[in-house]
Amino acid sequence: MFIGHYGPAAGFAGGRIKLWHGFIAVQFLDILWAPAVLLGVEHVRIVEGYTASNHFDLYHMPYTHSLLMAIVWSVVAGGAYRVLWRRAGMLGALLIGSLVFSHWVLDFFMHKPDLALWFGGPKVGLSLWDNRPLAVGMEFTLVIAGLGYYLTRTQSKGVFGLVAPAILFALMALAQIFGNFGPPPADAAQAAYSAITAYIVFAALAAWVDATRLPKSR
């Protein structure tokens, strides 16, 4: 899953947590995965047509995407957020931890059985990536629902409060379409660099959206 991960982030933002905080949280496991691939700690093969939706054979990623480590990273991220962003309180920390874990839950539906339950344990995944219309539909449904709810909970500070979310969604949609229908990356390194670049760009755009909107409760 790609942009669909951002749906829960947007759904919880606008109150205790900022949109860009949620954007980083839901992709935290992949933010760890990219350098793990570049360092040779985890491995992915680029196989054209490996699934109907993408070209990734994610055959070894126990440190970032096993169920055990997803739980560990969720606790670590929530604890770090509690320390670094005290104004969000314990509820904010719990939300961030939950958003980190939501990545694994959504991946479980999309991935082939490549998500280990623990180191060396059985691997699971429902393989919805093999049904491209369903996979793409889920991505867009989640992100549209999440962003739509975020917009109902916040109000624009000016014209950019309307423009910024539209630009964010348009770029996310283009990235998703390219990922589903475009050519495969040249190698694992290019896939990792592309992923981390996308996460930085989307988090920066989310911060821009945050700066242009206010919670309605305020």
C-alpha positions as CSV (number, residue, x, y, z in Angstrom):
1,M,0.0,0.0,0.0
2,F,1.1,3.6,-0.7
3,I,-1.1,6.6,-0.5
4,G,-3.8,4.6,1.3
5,H,-1.6,4.7,4.4
6,Y,-2.2,8.4,4.6
7,G,-5.9,8.0,5.1
8,P,-5.8,7.1,8.8
9,A,-3.2,9.9,9.3
10,A,-5.5,12.5,7.9
11,G,-8.5,11.1,9.8
12,F,-6.8,11.5,13.1
13,A,-5.1,14.9,12.3
14,G,-6.5,18.4,13.0
15,G,-6.8,17.9,16.8
16,R,-4.2,16.3,19.0
17,I,-1.7,15.7,16.2
18,K,-0.7,17.6,13.1
19,L,-1.2,16.2,9.7
20,W,2.5,16.0,8.9
21,H,3.2,14.2,12.1
22,G,0.6,11.6,11.1
23,F,2.1,11.4,7.6
24,I,5.5,10.5,9.1
25,A,4.0,8.0,11.5
26,V,2.0,6.0,9.0
27,Q,5.1,5.6,6.8
28,F,7.6,5.2,9.6
29,L,8.1,1.5,8.9
30,D,8.9,2.3,5.3
31,I,11.1,5.2,6.3
32,L,13.1,2.6,8.2
33,W,12.9,0.1,5.3
34,A,14.5,2.4,2.7
35,P,17.9,2.8,4.5
36,A,17.7,-0.8,5.6
37,V,17.6,-1.8,1.9
38,L,20.4,0.6,1.0
39,L,22.6,-0.8,3.8
40,G,21.9,-4.4,2.8
41,V,20.1,-5.2,6.0
42,E,16.9,-6.0,4.3
43,H,16.3,-7.0,0.7
44,V,13.9,-6.6,-2.2
45,R,14.0,-7.9,-5.8
46,I,12.6,-5.9,-8.6
47,V,10.6,-8.3,-10.8
48,E,8.5,-6.8,-13.5
49,G,4.9,-7.9,-13.1
50,Y,5.6,-9.6,-9.7
51,T,2.1,-8.4,-8.7
52,A,-0.6,-6.8,-10.8
53,S,0.0,-3.6,-8.9
54,N,3.8,-3.3,-8.6
55,H,7.1,-4.9,-9.2
56,F,8.4,-5.6,-5.7
57,D,9.4,-9.0,-4.4
58,L,9.7,-8.0,-0.7
59,Y,11.3,-11.3,0.4
60,H,13.3,-10.1,3.4
61,M,12.3,-7.3,5.7
62,P,12.0,-8.8,9.2
63,Y,13.5,-5.7,11.0
64,T,10.9,-3.2,9.7
65,H,7.9,-5.2,8.6
66,S,7.5,-8.2,10.8
67,L,4.5,-8.1,13.2
68,L,6.8,-8.3,16.2
69,M,9.0,-5.3,15.0
70,A,5.9,-3.3,13.9
71,I,4.7,-3.5,17.5
72,V,8.1,-2.5,18.8
73,W,8.5,0.4,16.4
74,S,5.0,1.6,17.3
75,V,5.8,1.7,21.0
76,V,9.2,3.4,20.3
77,A,7.5,6.1,18.0
78,G,4.7,6.7,20.5
79,G,7.2,7.1,23.4
80,A,9.4,9.4,21.4
81,Y,6.4,11.5,20.4
82,R,5.4,11.8,24.1
83,V,8.8,13.2,24.9
84,L,9.3,15.4,21.9
85,W,5.8,16.8,21.5
86,R,4.5,17.1,25.1
87,R,1.6,19.3,24.1
88,A,-0.2,16.4,22.4
89,G,-0.3,14.5,25.7
90,M,-0.6,10.8,26.2
91,L,-3.5,10.6,23.8
92,G,-1.3,12.1,21.0
93,A,1.4,9.6,21.8
94,L,-1.1,6.7,21.6
95,L,-2.5,8.1,18.3
96,I,1.0,8.2,16.8
97,G,1.8,4.7,18.0
98,S,-1.5,3.5,16.5
99,L,-0.8,5.2,13.2
100,V,2.7,3.5,13.0
101,F,1.0,0.1,13.6
102,S,-1.7,0.9,11.0
103,H,1.0,0.6,8.3
104,W,1.4,-3.1,9.1
105,V,-2.3,-3.8,9.3
106,L,-2.9,-2.2,5.8
107,D,0.1,-3.9,4.4
108,F,-1.3,-7.3,5.6
109,F,-4.3,-6.8,3.2
110,M,-2.2,-5.7,0.2
111,H,1.1,-7.7,0.3
112,K,1.8,-11.2,-0.8
113,P,2.7,-13.4,2.1
114,D,6.0,-11.6,2.8
115,L,5.2,-10.1,6.3
116,A,6.8,-12.3,8.9
117,L,5.1,-12.6,12.2
118,W,8.5,-12.7,14.0
119,F,12.1,-13.3,13.1
120,G,12.1,-16.6,11.1
121,G,8.4,-17.0,11.7
122,P,5.6,-17.7,9.2
123,K,4.8,-15.0,6.6
124,V,1.3,-13.6,6.0
125,G,-0.4,-11.3,3.5
126,L,-3.7,-11.4,1.6
127,S,-2.3,-10.5,-1.8
128,L,-4.8,-7.8,-2.8
129,W,-2.0,-6.3,-4.9
130,D,-2.8,-9.1,-7.4
131,N,-6.2,-7.5,-8.0
132,R,-5.1,-4.1,-9.3
133,P,-8.6,-2.5,-9.6
134,L,-9.4,-3.4,-6.0
135,A,-6.0,-2.4,-4.8
136,V,-6.1,1.0,-6.5
137,G,-9.7,1.5,-5.3
138,M,-8.7,0.9,-1.7
139,E,-5.8,3.3,-1.9
140,F,-7.9,6.1,-3.2
141,T,-10.9,5.3,-0.9
142,L,-8.8,5.5,2.2
143,V,-7.0,8.7,1.4
144,I,-10.1,10.5,0.1
145,A,-12.1,9.5,3.2
146,G,-9.2,10.5,5.5
147,L,-8.5,13.9,3.8
148,G,-12.2,14.6,3.6
149,Y,-12.7,14.0,7.3
150,Y,-9.7,16.2,8.0
151,L,-11.2,19.0,6.0
152,T,-14.4,18.8,7.9
153,R,-12.5,19.1,11.2
154,T,-10.4,22.1,10.2
155,Q,-11.1,25.5,8.6
156,S,-9.1,27.4,6.0
157,K,-7.1,30.4,7.1
158,G,-7.3,31.8,3.6
159,V,-7.2,30.8,-0.1
160,F,-4.1,28.6,0.5
161,G,-6.1,26.6,3.0
162,L,-8.1,25.4,0.0
163,V,-5.3,25.2,-2.6
164,A,-2.8,23.3,-0.4
165,P,-4.9,20.2,0.3
166,A,-5.9,20.0,-3.4
167,I,-2.2,20.1,-4.5
168,L,-1.3,17.5,-1.9
169,F,-4.0,15.2,-3.1
170,A,-3.2,15.7,-6.8
171,L,0.5,14.9,-6.3
172,M,-0.4,11.8,-4.2
173,A,-2.8,10.6,-6.9
174,L,-0.1,11.0,-9.6
175,A,2.4,9.2,-7.5
176,Q,0.0,6.3,-6.9
177,I,-0.9,6.0,-10.6
178,F,2.7,6.0,-11.6
179,G,3.5,3.4,-9.0
180,N,0.7,1.1,-10.2
181,F,1.0,1.7,-14.0
182,G,4.5,3.0,-14.6
183,P,7.7,1.1,-15.4
184,P,9.6,-0.8,-12.6
185,P,12.5,0.9,-10.9
186,A,15.9,0.1,-12.2
187,D,17.0,-1.7,-9.0
188,A,16.4,-1.9,-5.2
189,A,18.4,1.2,-4.5
190,Q,16.3,3.3,-6.9
191,A,13.2,2.0,-5.2
192,A,14.5,2.9,-1.8
193,Y,15.6,6.4,-2.8
194,S,12.2,7.0,-4.6
195,A,10.3,5.9,-1.5
196,I,12.2,8.1,0.9
197,T,11.9,11.1,-1.5
198,A,8.1,10.7,-1.8
199,Y,7.7,10.4,2.0
200,I,9.7,13.6,2.5
201,V,7.8,15.5,-0.1
202,F,4.4,14.4,1.2
203,A,5.3,15.2,4.8
204,A,6.5,18.7,3.7
205,L,3.3,19.3,1.8
206,A,1.3,18.1,4.8
207,A,3.2,20.6,6.9
208,W,2.1,23.3,4.4
209,V,-1.5,22.2,4.7
210,D,-1.2,22.4,8.5
211,A,0.1,25.9,8.2
212,T,-2.9,27.0,6.1
213,R,-5.7,25.4,8.2
214,L,-6.9,25.6,11.8
215,P,-8.9,23.1,14.0
216,K,-12.5,24.2,14.1
217,S,-12.5,23.8,17.9
218,R,-10.0,26.6,18.1
